Amino acid sequence: MSDVASDLVLRGWAVDPAAGREGPAELAVRDGLLERVTWLAGADADGIDDQGTLILPGLVDLHVHFREPGNEDAETVASGQAAAAHGGFTTVAVMPNTTPAIDDPGTVLRIRAAAAASGSPVRVLVHGDVTMGRAGETLAPLGELADAGVAGFSDDGTPVHAAGILRNALAYAGSLGLPIIDHPEDPSQTKGAEASEGYVASVLGLKGWPVSGEVAAVARAIALLADVVADVPGARLHLTHVSTAGSLAHVRAAKAAGLPVTCDVTPHHVAFADEWIAGARRWAWEAVDGDGAARDPWTDGALVAPPFDTSLRVNPPLRSPVDAVACLAALADGTADALATDHAPHTEVDKHVEFGWAINGISGLETALPIMLAAVDAGRLPLARAVEAMTAGPARILGASRVAAPGLREGEPADLVVVDRTAAWTVTPASLRSRGKNTPLLGRELRGVVRLTLAGGRVAYSAD
């Protein structure tokens, strides 16, 4: 649906990160505009709490894969927009590991045209490549891509191997006022890896990816940024899908030193752990004991599903429960600036193979919000912080010129999502709007149903 929203009166628990406020509220939408926001108190607020209907700004995802052009069987821009709206997202930024790669302005325009042709009001921003063809050898025409309106530059899916090229990219992008979104990985340590190095990988006979394969790359990127920013104050580094406590320690220290570095974590690195590959299905925060040590899934009855579900093959790999809890803690304390889904839909052909041969990625746009609400329900994350990490945090990284600060502001086009926390839904292939059905949550009941998504004053999704 994409009709202009009109004559809507919404009551529920509103969270407004722009105003730094949450509580019972009544909102009125007329002719696509958020006409009125009334914060309620006393008898007017009876029956409204944060366990019922939530009214949030439209969610923002700075890292998705829509596969168009090149692999439309897995996802098109239109199907990706539908999945985003179903998940409560009104703005998404697509990554450039398409075929052809997004290393020229024409491909940027092609994706924008597809988004416009879909009729969906979900906004689609585009990241350009750092290097030509993501080959890591020659810088892409960053200036031309900036003129075409890209939101940032990334070779996501592969790291920028050469330190000199990454350094030059940070400087050039900084002069353009755009971030480098780095995929932190040291391929000399991770080649052929199938799962995170450790107990689970050893028991399952999978080749391990050491934590140092990410930590070393994070340290290198931050060191390059520190060198560049002295000459190019506008240089900005964003580290995406950070997955280890060691990496987050480097980010925390860099921020304390005043460096312009940000990072995101994903829902799957926060909520799933490597034990899921063995067949566990408890949330990661349930897999640590009171002393913060990981529990043994083979001895405590956690293994309830068949092992080697290929939807769990991701890059970077799922880590230990200790690292997952560290990612969640970093989200809570602000070390991680944003939650990014790394939505990576794939066809059955690419996933229904032996675990080690499966292509990396989880289809995550439609399950991200329920996962975060589960963390909130577990007392691991305040609701307001969860909302900020899915709205204002990613918007700040993308920049005010591309994404207005999410909030519930009177007189502006309504950009919001209404969520029923009392309702639950079962994740099935039919329930997902994405073409990619590759999620380990198939068959699981999740709490939190998106009832309405308004993007720019238009109805992007309605459950009615």
PyMOL commands that set and color helices and strands:
alter all, ss='L'
color gray80, all
select helices_A, chain A and resi 42-45+77-86+105-118+132-134+142-147+163-176+187-190+199-204+212-229+245-256+267-271+275-278+284-287+310-312+321-333+348-351+355-357+368-377+383-389+392-398+429-431
alter helices_A, ss='H'
color red, helices_A
select strands_A, chain A and resi 8-16+21-30+33-39+53-57+59-64+89-94+123-126+180-182+195-196+208-209+237-239+261-265+338-339+416-426+445-455+458-462
alter strands_A, ss='S'
color yellow, strands_A
deselect
rebuild
show_as cartoon
